[in-house]
Amino acid sequence: MILPFDRPGPLTPPPEYARLRENTPVARVRTPDGRPAWLVTSYDAAVAVLSDRRFGLAPPGGAYPGNETLFQDGEAHARLRRLVSKAFGPRAIEALRARAERVADDHVAALARSGPPADLVAGLAAPISITVIGELLGVDPGDRERFRDLAGAGGADFVFGDEEETARAARAWEELTAYAATLVEARRAAPAADLLSSLIAVRDTGDGRLGDGELAALAATIVSAGHLSARNAISTAVLRLLVEGDGHWPAEAAGTGERLDAVVEEALRLQSGLTGEPFPRFAQTGLDLAGVAIAAGDPVLVRLEAAHRDPRRFADPDAFLPGRAAGPSLVFGHGPHYCLGAPLARLEVRAALAALARGLPGLRLIGTADDVAWTRDGADAGPAALHVTW
């Protein structure tokens, strides 16, 4: 079996996932470049991989030199995470809620004034994500165009991409990190009430403080991961809701409070994996996974799109059922590498859906989901454009 598997539709997972999950939840496959790997499709096996420190982001003995990002293992990662979490906690993200809601309302109002049709990716999803990330890092509004161009730099496949793609991605990442270093320098000179200033100020008796290289790498990571994933999560969630409403905005998505939170969670569950899978893990030692012997150094690919449709964990897993009772979501990962930006991503999706429900209650999809063109990179995917009317 060679990845990727064919999809019957843009919002429908490959049928092979269900077959493998039932019969071989840890299966031998080949990556697009022909390398062997293990594919994980069941919920329980996915949790086991993501929570077990015997699975690392680098092959055993293969830590990448000079890596100052959160994408590393062991104590180096734990130290960075402890420091970052002091500034990137739920309280800090909650402070952005009013701003994200205002940005969403402003863009929906602009769409309403200009009249239908509209592209919700260009008119709503992308502006929300780039504005929120820009304000987190103190990007000057006059520099937003360059910032937007650099935001996609980290999306290529560094692990399974071919040599040319990997080299191109490395150059883009270097440019993004250099730009992030200028943001760090500016905030050192003039601190403000933003996340980057908080990261610069963080210090801990045991862990010290973040160095300039670590700060630049963290800022670059926030840009590359936060912008694309939020843009795709918003646009895919809107598409999912329009499809569930038979082309119209469903009544369930017009709620507020906990009711809207439940809609967001269910939309994210169904699109998890489609808009981003966890980075590959590598077994650091020989071990057993769901009865399968995994050798040291073997790459393991967790597929959340399969795990979140596991009937052993989710009753009627293919149905859109806001408020369903289920186990913990793996949408933003699990274990030591759980995404610190999860509260921010949820906040942005929620703000977008609420603004659309208030400002464009008659929202309708132009055409069908099959008409939507998708953009994909090594880590994420989402609609290239989402054409709607009202």
Secondary structure by P-SEA (a helix, b strand, c coil): ccccccccccccccaaaaaaaacccbbbbbcccbbbbbbbccaaaaaaaaacccccccccccccccccccccccaaaaaaaaaaaacccaaaaaaaaaaaaaaaaaaaaaaaaaccccccccccaaaaaaaaaaaaacccccaaaaaaaaccccccccccccaaaaaaaaaaaaaaaaaaaaaaaaaaacccccaaaaaaaccccccccccaaaaaaaaaaaaaaaaaaaaaaaaaaaaaaaaaacccccccccccaaaaaaaaaaaaaaaccccccccbbbcccccccccccccccbbbbbbaaaaaacccccccccccccccccccccccccccccccaaaaaaaaaaaaaaaaaacccccccccccccbbbbbcccccccccccccc
